């Protein structure tokens, strides 16, 4: 039985990033699907940081009413 390799890749983009006037995250997922990748999630990050920066957060609007 052939051995399969698993690789995790993290791509960071913003909601405003686009490719040919379409959301970048959707185009990345479509490209991975065309390449027969077994699976890939698109996650919305609320906060995070890198080694050289302070914690960054998204600006959330409360929709309660």
C-alpha positions in Angstrom: 0.0 0.0 0.0 1.5 3.4 -0.9 2.5 5.8 1.8 0.8 9.2 1.8 2.4 12.4 3.1 0.4 14.9 5.1 1.5 18.6 5.0 0.0 21.4 6.9 0.2 24.9 5.3 -1.1 28.0 6.9 -2.0 31.0 4.8 -3.0 34.3 6.3 -5.2 36.7 4.5 -7.9 39.3 5.2 -11.5 39.3 4.2 -10.8 42.1 1.7 -8.1 40.1 -0.2 -9.3 39.1 -3.6 -8.2 37.2 -6.7 -9.9 38.2 -10.0 -12.6 40.0 -8.1 -13.5 37.0 -5.9 -12.6 36.3 -2.3 -9.1 35.0 -2.0 -9.9 32.3 0.5 -12.5 30.8 -1.8 -10.2 30.8 -4.7 -7.5 29.0 -2.7 -10.0 26.3 -1.6 -11.1 25.9 -5.2 -7.5 25.5 -6.4 -6.8 22.9 -3.7 -9.9 21.0 -4.6 -8.9 21.0 -8.3 -5.5 19.5 -7.2 -7.3 16.7 -5.4 -6.2 17.7 -1.9 -7.9 15.5 0.7 -9.3 18.5 2.7 -8.8 22.1 3.7 -10.6 24.3 6.1 -11.0 28.1 5.9 -11.1 29.6 9.4 -12.0 33.0 10.6 -9.4 34.2 13.1 -10.5 36.5 15.9 -7.0 37.2 17.4 -3.4 36.2 17.0 0.2 37.3 17.1 3.5 36.7 15.5 6.9 36.5 17.1 7.7 40.2 16.6 4.3 41.8 17.1 1.8 42.4 19.8 -1.6 40.6 19.8 -3.9 41.7 17.0 -7.6 41.4 17.2 -10.4 41.8 14.6 -12.9 44.6 15.1 -16.2 42.8 16.0 -19.5 44.6 15.8 -22.1 43.4 18.2 -25.4 42.6 16.4 -27.5 42.1 19.5 -30.6 44.0 19.7 
